[in-house]
Amino acid sequence: MGSFNTNVVVLGGNLATDPESKDLPQGETLTRFRLAVGNGERAVFVPVSIFGKQADACAEYLSKGNPVVVEGKLQQSQWETEEGDKRTSFSIKAHRVAFGPRPTRMENDED
C-alpha cells in the first residue's frame, strides 16, 4: 500500500498583529502576520506568511482584529541557539487569504 502525504492547512481566526510587509529583491512582496485561532486563553497564535499580489492586498486592507480564513501549507523551521539548544517552530505559508466581514461601527445613541 502506498503512502499518503498531503500538506494542506485551512485556518480561520482573527489577526493578532497588524500585517508587516517588505519588498523582496525579486520584486515580489512578502507579508507576515500572526493569526489567533480559538478564543481567550485557549487561542493558538500561528505565524502566517504570504507572497505576491495576495501579500499586497493583505498589507493594504487587513489590520489587527480582522477575521480571515487562511489556506496554505505547514512549514517547519529548526535552528540552534547560541547556547546550543535546538529549537523548532511551525508556520503557515499561505497561498490564499480570504477576508472576513468587518465589524460595523454603531454610532452612539444620544437620549
N, C-alpha and C positions, 0 to 999 in steps of 0.2 A: 504494500500500500504506500502510495506517495505521501510526501509531507505537504501540509497545508500551511503556507506562510502568507500572511497579509498584514499590512501595517496601515490601518485606516482609523482615524480618530475623529469623532464628532462631539464637540462640547458646546454647551450653552451656558452663558453666565453674563456677568457684568464686568466691564473693565475696572480693574483695581488701581490702575495707574493711567495717566494720560499717555497716549502713544508717543514714542520717540522715534524720529525719522532721520536717516542720513543717506546721502548720495554715495553710491559705490563707484569705484574707478571705471567699471564697465558701463557707466551711465544709467544703471538701474538703481531704484530706491529700495532701501531696507527699512521697514518699520517694525518696532517691537513694542509690546505691552504685556501686562500681566492680567490674566483672566481669573476672576473669582468665580468658582463653581461651587454651589451649595449655599447654605445660609449660616450666618452667625459664626459661632465657634467651630462649626463643622465644615466651614468653607475650605476649599483647596485652592491655592494660588498657583496658576500654571503660566510659565513664560511662553509667549507666542511670538513668532517672527513670520513676516510675510514680505514678499518681494514684488517689484513691478508696479503695474497700474493699480492693483488692489492695495498695495502699500501706500501709494499716493492718496487714494480715497480714504483709507483708514486714518492717515495723518491729518487730512483736511476735515473730515466730518465726525470723527469719534473723539470722545473725551471720557475722563474717569466717570464711572457710573453707568455709561451707556450699555444696554443689553445687546449681545451679539451671539451668533452661532458660528463656531469655527470648525472648518473641515480641513484635515491635513494628515500628517503622519507624525508618529512619535519619534523623537531623536534623543539619543543618549550621549552625554559628554563625560569623559573621565579625565582627571588630571591629578597631579601630586602637588601638595603644598610645599612651601619652603622647609617645613619641618619633616617632610617625608610622608605625611598622611595622604592616603588615597581618597579621592572624592569622586562622587558620581552625581550628575544632575540629569533631569529629563525636561524636555521642552517640546512644543508643537511647532513644526514647520508647516504653516498653513498654506493651502492653495486657494482657499475661498473663505471670506468672512462676510456673513450675511448680517446686515444691520437690523436690529430690532426696533420696535416702536419707541419713540422718545416720549417721555412723560410730558403731559400737557401741564402748563402752568395755570393755576387758577388765580384770578385776581382777588385781592382782599375785598370782602363784602363789608361795606360800612353801613351800620344800622343807625 
